[in-house]
């Protein structure tokens, strides 16, 4: 038995239990500062962390989050950071949606837009309006000068 993997599963399980208890006790109209919901895969590896400055329960399953930060991980390393002024987190389907703006930053690109949805189960992100992708070059030496590489 791999003790490291078992330890990660226990950590993931404890986080899920703590998050479930906190969310289950979150009643309509209740507010919370420092909202945090981690998501782990079946092997206990972190997939994402949903963070919010403030959260307000709209119902038993819908939570309005302000100052969203969503960290997406791959192989334990943060791969992307998603930020948005506000969103609604649906606990039942484990998805985030908003009509607000969104900004996704990765090592070599920035994606912006409005009116988005992110589904944790399939790790699917959809931007419905004004989507824009900016690809950043690795170094300034690689950038062409008036269409001609130096």
MDAnalysis code that builds the backbone (N, CA, C; Angstrom):
import MDAnalysis as mda
import numpy as np

u = mda.Universe.empty(450, n_residues=150, atom_resindex=np.repeat(np.arange(150), 3), trajectory=True)
u.add_TopologyAttr("name", ["N", "CA", "C"] * 150)
u.add_TopologyAttr("resid", np.arange(1, 151))
u.add_TopologyAttr("resname", ["UNK", "UNK", "UNK", "UNK", "UNK", "UNK", "UNK", "UNK", "UNK", "UNK", "UNK", "UNK", "UNK", "UNK", "UNK", "UNK", "UNK", "UNK", "UNK", "UNK", "UNK", "UNK", "UNK", "UNK", "UNK", "UNK", "UNK", "UNK", "UNK", "UNK", "UNK", "UNK", "UNK", "UNK", "UNK", "UNK", "UNK", "UNK", "UNK", "UNK", "UNK", "UNK", "UNK", "UNK", "UNK", "UNK", "UNK", "UNK", "UNK", "UNK", "UNK", "UNK", "UNK", "UNK", "UNK", "UNK", "UNK", "UNK", "UNK", "UNK", "UNK", "UNK", "UNK", "UNK", "UNK", "UNK", "UNK", "UNK", "UNK", "UNK", "UNK", "UNK", "UNK", "UNK", "UNK", "UNK", "UNK", "UNK", "UNK", "UNK", "UNK", "UNK", "UNK", "UNK", "UNK", "UNK", "UNK", "UNK", "UNK", "UNK", "UNK", "UNK", "UNK", "UNK", "UNK", "UNK", "UNK", "UNK", "UNK", "UNK", "UNK", "UNK", "UNK", "UNK", "UNK", "UNK", "UNK", "UNK", "UNK", "UNK", "UNK", "UNK", "UNK", "UNK", "UNK", "UNK", "UNK", "UNK", "UNK", "UNK", "UNK", "UNK", "UNK", "UNK", "UNK", "UNK", "UNK", "UNK", "UNK", "UNK", "UNK", "UNK", "UNK", "UNK", "UNK", "UNK", "UNK", "UNK", "UNK", "UNK", "UNK", "UNK", "UNK", "UNK", "UNK", "UNK", "UNK", "UNK", "UNK", "UNK"])
u.atoms.positions = np.array([
    [0.849, -1.171, 0.000],
    [0.000, 0.000, 0.000],
    [0.900, 1.243, 0.000],
    [0.607, 2.176, -0.838],
    [1.362, 3.413, -0.943],
    [0.879, 4.389, 0.126],
    [1.714, 4.661, 1.140],
    [1.312, 5.525, 2.250],
    [1.104, 6.969, 1.805],
    [1.899, 7.428, 0.858],
    [1.746, 8.804, 0.368],
    [0.381, 8.996, -0.282],
    [-0.005, 8.044, -1.142],
    [-1.304, 8.119, -1.818],
    [-2.452, 8.007, -0.807],
    [-2.290, 7.108, 0.179],
    [-3.298, 6.947, 1.215],
    [-3.449, 8.228, 2.022],
    [-2.329, 8.871, 2.341],
    [-2.355, 10.136, 3.075],
    [-3.095, 11.211, 2.301],
    [-2.870, 11.275, 0.982],
    [-3.571, 12.257, 0.146],
    [-5.067, 11.974, 0.117],
    [-5.433, 10.697, 0.080],
    [-6.859, 10.348, 0.071],
    [-7.509, 10.776, 1.378],
    [-6.821, 10.547, 2.497],
    [-7.371, 10.961, 3.793],
    [-7.507, 12.477, 3.854],
    [-6.478, 13.193, 3.370],
    [-6.543, 14.658, 3.362],
    [-7.704, 15.122, 2.501],
    [-7.844, 14.547, 1.310],
    [-8.950, 14.911, 0.417],
    [-10.286, 14.603, 1.077],
    [-10.375, 13.450, 1.717],
    [-11.622, 13.069, 2.375],
    [-11.985, 14.018, 3.498],
    [-11.005, 14.395, 4.296],
    [-11.266, 15.333, 5.387],
    [-11.700, 16.696, 4.862],
    [-11.060, 17.178, 3.782],
    [-11.462, 18.456, 3.180],
    [-12.892, 18.371, 2.667],
    [-13.223, 17.270, 2.032],
    [-14.577, 17.121, 1.498],
    [-15.605, 17.081, 2.622],
    [-15.288, 16.391, 3.694],
    [-16.209, 16.328, 4.832],
    [-16.375, 17.717, 5.443],
    [-15.267, 18.417, 5.667],
    [-15.331, 19.759, 6.260],
    [-16.096, 20.719, 5.360],
    [-15.840, 20.651, 4.049],
    [-16.552, 21.510, 3.108],
    [-18.031, 21.155, 3.089],
    [-18.333, 19.868, 3.101],
    [-19.736, 19.436, 3.099],
    [-20.477, 19.907, 4.328],
    [-19.829, 19.812, 5.479],
    [-20.456, 20.266, 6.714],
    [-20.677, 21.770, 6.665],
    [-19.658, 22.514, 6.232],
    [-19.776, 23.976, 6.166],
    [-20.875, 24.382, 5.190],
    [-20.918, 23.736, 4.029],
    [-21.932, 24.089, 3.026],
    [-23.317, 23.630, 3.457],
    [-23.399, 22.479, 4.129],
    [-24.703, 21.985, 4.566],
    [-25.318, 22.924, 5.592],
    [-24.494, 23.576, 6.381],
    [-24.973, 24.493, 7.395],
    [-25.182, 25.902, 6.845],
    [-24.845, 26.125, 5.615],
    [-24.967, 27.423, 4.966],
    [-26.426, 27.603, 4.568],
    [-27.157, 28.448, 5.275],
    [-28.590, 28.619, 5.031],
    [-28.865, 29.924, 4.285],
    [-29.989, 29.977, 3.603],
    [-30.380, 31.133, 2.797],
    [-30.195, 32.439, 3.576],
    [-29.507, 33.385, 2.917],
    [-29.263, 34.692, 3.508],
    [-28.006, 34.766, 4.352],
    [-27.457, 33.631, 4.721],
    [-26.260, 33.598, 5.544],
    [-25.054, 34.058, 4.724],
    [-24.139, 34.780, 5.351],
    [-22.932, 35.245, 4.670],
    [-21.703, 34.610, 5.288],
    [-20.644, 34.574, 4.495],
    [-19.400, 33.973, 4.927],
    [-18.255, 34.720, 4.274],
    [-17.218, 35.007, 5.009],
    [-15.997, 35.607, 4.450],
    [-14.967, 34.510, 4.277],
    [-14.142, 34.624, 3.252],
    [-13.107, 33.630, 3.031],
    [-13.637, 32.284, 2.582],
    [-14.580, 32.288, 1.639],
    [-15.187, 31.064, 1.107],
    [-14.119, 30.248, 0.381],
    [-14.095, 28.924, 0.609],
    [-13.072, 28.057, 0.001],
    [-13.653, 26.663, -0.197],
    [-13.588, 26.161, -1.438],
    [-14.060, 24.810, -1.736],
    [-13.016, 24.109, -2.613],
    [-12.261, 23.169, -2.051],
    [-11.309, 22.402, -2.861],
    [-12.015, 21.242, -3.566],
    [-11.435, 20.786, -4.670],
    [-11.968, 19.644, -5.409],
    [-10.808, 18.699, -5.714],
    [-10.987, 17.423, -5.378],
    [-9.940, 16.422, -5.556],
    [-10.394, 15.338, -6.515],
    [-9.416, 14.709, -7.192],
    [-9.755, 13.573, -8.035],
    [-9.870, 12.324, -7.176],
    [-10.162, 11.192, -7.795],
    [-10.384, 9.951, -7.054],
    [-9.129, 9.427, -6.365],
    [-7.947, 9.916, -6.776],
    [-6.697, 9.491, -6.144],
    [-6.236, 10.460, -5.058],
    [-7.031, 11.511, -4.804],
    [-6.691, 12.467, -3.763],
    [-5.841, 13.633, -4.216],
    [-5.649, 13.775, -5.520],
    [-4.869, 14.888, -6.046],
    [-5.769, 16.110, -6.209],
    [-5.245, 17.277, -5.870],
    [-6.018, 18.507, -5.985],
    [-6.269, 18.820, -7.463],
    [-7.524, 19.122, -7.798],
    [-7.892, 19.526, -9.160],
    [-8.161, 21.022, -9.223],
    [-8.824, 21.549, -8.188],
    [-9.144, 22.966, -8.188],
    [-9.446, 23.444, -6.777],
    [-9.332, 24.760, -6.594],
    [-9.757, 25.397, -5.349],
    [-10.588, 26.610, -5.744],
    [-11.824, 26.636, -5.290],
    [-12.748, 27.743, -5.525],
    [-12.679, 28.652, -4.298],
    [-12.277, 29.906, -4.514],
    [-12.110, 30.856, -3.427],
    [-12.972, 32.076, -3.674],
    [-13.473, 32.660, -2.623],
    [-14.239, 33.889, -2.740],
    [-14.038, 34.766, -1.527],
    [-13.995, 36.071, -1.756],
    [-13.829, 36.990, -0.642],
    [-15.048, 36.939, 0.281],
    [-16.245, 36.971, -0.332],
    [-17.488, 36.882, 0.434],
    [-18.429, 35.927, -0.293],
    [-19.289, 35.262, 0.471],
    [-20.284, 34.370, -0.103],
    [-21.610, 34.589, 0.622],
    [-22.714, 34.535, -0.145],
    [-24.052, 34.669, 0.422],
    [-24.904, 33.532, -0.124],
    [-25.572, 32.801, 0.758],
    [-26.440, 31.704, 0.325],
    [-27.721, 32.280, -0.273],
    [-27.995, 31.933, -1.533],
    [-29.229, 32.351, -2.195],
    [-30.334, 31.334, -1.957],
    [-29.939, 30.086, -1.777],
    [-30.861, 28.982, -1.485],
    [-30.034, 27.883, -0.835],
    [-30.609, 26.687, -0.697],
    [-29.834, 25.599, -0.097],
    [-28.708, 25.110, -0.991],
    [-28.768, 25.397, -2.303],
    [-27.710, 24.925, -3.190],
    [-26.976, 26.035, -3.941],
    [-27.553, 27.236, -4.021],
    [-26.924, 28.322, -4.769],
    [-26.246, 29.317, -3.831],
    [-24.976, 29.624, -4.151],
    [-24.192, 30.534, -3.326],
    [-23.607, 31.625, -4.222],
    [-23.898, 32.877, -3.905],
    [-23.346, 34.019, -4.641],
    [-21.974, 34.340, -4.050],
    [-20.955, 34.371, -4.901],
    [-19.579, 34.589, -4.462],
    [-19.059, 35.871, -5.086],
    [-18.446, 36.735, -4.269],
    [-17.809, 37.940, -4.798],
    [-16.299, 37.771, -4.751],
    [-15.638, 38.418, -5.702],
    [-14.179, 38.350, -5.848],
    [-13.707, 36.902, -5.965],
    [-14.252, 36.232, -6.981],
    [-13.909, 34.830, -7.245],
    [-12.448, 34.689, -7.655],
    [-11.817, 33.680, -7.091],
    [-10.508, 33.196, -7.545],
    [-10.656, 31.690, -7.643],
    [-10.362, 31.178, -8.795],
    [-10.452, 29.748, -9.030],
    [-9.081, 29.280, -9.488],
    [-8.454, 28.431, -8.700],
    [-7.150, 27.899, -9.045],
    [-7.342, 26.503, -9.626],
    [-6.804, 26.282, -10.819],
    [-6.900, 24.981, -11.479],
    [-5.516, 24.332, -11.475],
    [-5.485, 23.047, -11.127],
    [-4.218, 22.343, -10.967],
    [-4.091, 21.189, -11.956],
    [-2.845, 20.867, -12.282],
    [-2.512, 19.676, -13.071],
    [-1.268, 19.061, -12.443],
    [-1.375, 17.823, -12.062],
    [-0.276, 17.097, -11.420],
    [0.254, 17.854, -10.200],
    [-0.652, 18.436, -9.419],
    [-0.267, 19.114, -8.187],
    [0.259, 20.524, -8.361],
    [0.433, 20.971, -9.588],
    [0.950, 22.314, -9.866],
    [-0.180, 23.205, -10.364],
    [-0.209, 24.455, -9.886],
    [-1.230, 25.386, -10.369],
    [-0.977, 25.701, -11.838],
    [-1.981, 25.418, -12.654],
    [-1.873, 25.602, -14.095],
    [-2.553, 26.887, -14.549],
    [-3.667, 27.257, -13.902],
    [-4.434, 28.423, -14.308],
    [-5.009, 29.129, -13.095],
    [-5.201, 30.439, -13.251],
    [-5.880, 31.228, -12.237],
    [-7.019, 31.965, -12.931],
    [-8.227, 31.745, -12.431],
    [-9.429, 32.375, -12.971],
    [-9.901, 33.404, -11.952],
    [-10.179, 34.629, -12.419],
    [-10.709, 35.659, -11.526],
    [-11.954, 36.281, -12.149],
    [-12.868, 36.701, -11.275],
    [-14.124, 37.314, -11.712],
    [-14.695, 38.117, -10.545],
    [-15.369, 39.234, -10.841],
    [-15.957, 40.035, -9.756],
    [-17.021, 39.285, -8.964],
    [-17.831, 38.457, -9.637],
    [-18.845, 37.692, -8.925],
    [-19.293, 36.498, -9.759],
    [-19.912, 35.527, -9.078],
    [-20.457, 34.349, -9.747],
    [-21.467, 33.692, -8.817],
    [-22.138, 32.674, -9.328],
    [-23.026, 31.842, -8.519],
    [-22.487, 30.415, -8.587],
    [-22.284, 29.833, -7.422],
    [-21.805, 28.458, -7.306],
    [-22.995, 27.570, -6.978],
    [-23.245, 26.570, -7.830],
    [-24.330, 25.619, -7.611],
    [-23.727, 24.354, -7.010],
    [-23.962, 24.139, -5.724],
    [-23.388, 22.998, -5.010],
    [-23.897, 21.662, -5.530],
    [-25.153, 21.630, -6.002],
    [-25.733, 20.352, -6.444],
    [-25.054, 19.818, -7.687],
    [-24.742, 20.678, -8.640],
    [-24.095, 20.233, -9.879],
    [-22.618, 20.576, -9.910],
    [-22.129, 21.219, -8.831],
    [-20.725, 21.587, -8.703],
    [-20.249, 22.406, -9.904],
    [-20.952, 23.526, -10.156],
    [-20.631, 24.395, -11.289],
    [-20.693, 25.858, -10.866],
    [-19.955, 26.677, -11.584],
    [-19.912, 28.120, -11.364],
    [-20.407, 28.787, -12.631],
    [-21.243, 29.842, -12.489],
    [-21.686, 30.588, -13.669],
    [-21.830, 32.053, -13.305],
    [-21.747, 32.917, -14.329],
    [-21.863, 34.344, -14.098],
    [-22.098, 35.075, -15.410],
    [-22.754, 36.219, -15.312],
    [-22.892, 37.122, -16.458],
    [-21.772, 38.164, -16.409],
    [-20.940, 38.106, -15.400],
    [-19.848, 39.047, -15.196],
    [-18.664, 38.743, -16.116],
    [-17.636, 39.558, -15.987],
    [-16.407, 39.341, -16.752],
    [-15.585, 38.232, -16.092],
    [-14.691, 37.662, -16.868],
    [-13.806, 36.610, -16.372],
    [-12.433, 36.795, -17.008],
    [-11.413, 36.417, -16.252],
    [-10.022, 36.482, -16.744],
    [-9.340, 35.183, -16.324],
    [-8.770, 34.503, -17.307],
    [-8.067, 33.242, -17.068],
    [-6.613, 33.460, -17.460],
    [-5.703, 33.228, -16.523],
    [-4.287, 33.426, -16.776],
    [-3.573, 32.091, -16.673],
    [-2.829, 31.776, -17.725],
    [-1.971, 30.594, -17.757],
    [-0.560, 31.065, -18.055],
    [0.384, 30.175, -18.097],
    [1.780, 30.566, -18.272],
    [2.032, 31.344, -19.559],
    [1.352, 31.001, -20.630],
    [1.642, 31.665, -21.896],
    [0.425, 32.300, -22.565],
    [-0.693, 32.399, -21.858],
    [-1.853, 33.041, -22.466],
    [-2.794, 33.621, -21.432],
    [-3.584, 34.576, -21.910],
    [-4.615, 35.194, -21.081],
    [-5.913, 35.132, -21.867],
    [-6.973, 34.652, -21.229],
    [-8.286, 34.550, -21.851],
    [-9.234, 35.444, -21.055],
    [-9.974, 36.300, -21.753],
    [-10.947, 37.155, -21.085],
    [-12.284, 37.027, -21.801],
    [-13.339, 37.423, -21.126],
    [-14.666, 37.385, -21.724],
    [-15.723, 37.689, -20.684],
    [-16.964, 37.415, -21.069],
    [-18.105, 37.657, -20.193],
    [-19.087, 36.508, -20.311],
    [-19.922, 36.382, -19.310],
    [-20.987, 35.386, -19.288],
    [-20.403, 33.983, -19.456],
    [-19.963, 33.406, -18.366],
    [-19.225, 32.145, -18.416],
    [-19.837, 31.089, -17.505],
    [-19.416, 29.846, -17.763],
    [-19.791, 28.699, -16.944],
    [-18.571, 27.802, -16.801],
    [-18.364, 27.267, -15.609],
    [-17.301, 26.297, -15.377],
    [-17.892, 25.117, -14.627],
    [-17.739, 23.927, -15.217],
    [-18.234, 22.691, -14.616],
    [-17.054, 21.916, -14.069],
    [-17.061, 21.659, -12.767],
    [-15.919, 20.975, -12.157],
    [-15.799, 19.521, -12.595],
    [-16.917, 18.857, -12.783],
    [-16.874, 17.425, -13.107],
    [-16.104, 17.165, -14.402],
    [-16.435, 17.861, -15.453],
    [-15.756, 17.657, -16.723],
    [-14.623, 18.620, -16.970],
    [-14.336, 19.493, -15.976],
    [-13.306, 20.522, -16.121],
    [-13.536, 21.314, -17.421],
    [-14.794, 21.713, -17.630],
    [-15.184, 22.402, -18.862],
    [-15.473, 23.873, -18.559],
    [-14.860, 24.769, -19.318],
    [-15.037, 26.207, -19.146],
    [-15.597, 26.773, -20.450],
    [-16.723, 27.489, -20.372],
    [-17.356, 28.074, -21.554],
    [-17.520, 29.573, -21.327],
    [-17.041, 30.378, -22.278],
    [-17.240, 31.823, -22.257],
    [-18.162, 32.151, -23.422],
    [-19.301, 32.784, -23.124],
    [-20.322, 32.989, -24.141],
    [-20.258, 34.337, -24.861],
    [-19.643, 35.358, -24.256],
    [-19.618, 36.680, -24.881],
    [-18.222, 37.299, -24.817],
    [-17.875, 37.980, -25.901],
    [-16.647, 38.782, -25.967],
    [-15.390, 38.019, -25.554],
    [-15.302, 36.769, -25.955],
    [-14.125, 35.962, -25.629],
    [-12.919, 36.477, -26.404],
    [-11.796, 36.573, -25.702],
    [-10.567, 37.055, -26.328],
    [-9.406, 36.259, -25.755],
    [-8.524, 35.806, -26.645],
    [-7.360, 35.036, -26.232],
    [-6.110, 35.792, -26.665],
    [-5.202, 36.022, -25.730],
    [-3.929, 36.664, -26.035],
    [-2.828, 35.664, -25.700],
    [-2.071, 35.290, -26.722],
    [-0.968, 34.345, -26.544],
    [0.306, 35.149, -26.361],
    [1.012, 34.863, -25.300],
    [2.243, 35.585, -24.998],
    [3.431, 34.783, -25.491],
    [4.372, 35.476, -26.094],
    [5.585, 34.805, -26.557],
    [6.502, 34.553, -25.382],
    [7.356, 33.553, -25.522],
    [8.245, 33.166, -24.429],
    [9.295, 34.231, -24.128],
    [9.869, 34.853, -25.150],
    [10.865, 35.893, -24.918],
    [10.728, 36.971, -25.979],
    [11.257, 38.139, -25.688],
    [11.162, 39.249, -26.634],
    [11.995, 38.988, -27.876],
    [13.035, 38.170, -27.779],
    [13.871, 37.857, -28.943],
    [13.080, 37.128, -30.020],
    [12.080, 36.380, -29.621],
    [11.279, 35.623, -30.576],
    [10.252, 36.489, -31.286],
    [9.965, 37.701, -30.754],
    [8.945, 38.542, -31.342],
    [9.433, 39.130, -32.667],
    [8.620, 39.082, -33.704],
    [9.020, 39.658, -34.988],
    [9.052, 41.179, -34.918],
    [9.959, 41.772, -35.650],
    [10.071, 43.210, -35.739],
    [9.554, 43.628, -37.111],
    [8.373, 44.239, -37.153],
    [7.688, 44.597, -38.391],
    [7.537, 43.408, -39.321],
    [7.222, 42.268, -38.757],
    [6.946, 41.076, -39.549],
    [8.169, 40.267, -39.906],
    [9.388, 40.727, -39.517],
    [10.626, 40.028, -39.847],
    [11.314, 39.646, -38.548],
    [11.684, 38.395, -38.430],
    [12.401, 37.973, -37.230],
    [13.842, 38.460, -37.309],
    [14.417, 38.929, -36.185],
    [15.798, 39.410, -36.173],
    [16.793, 38.287, -36.417],
])
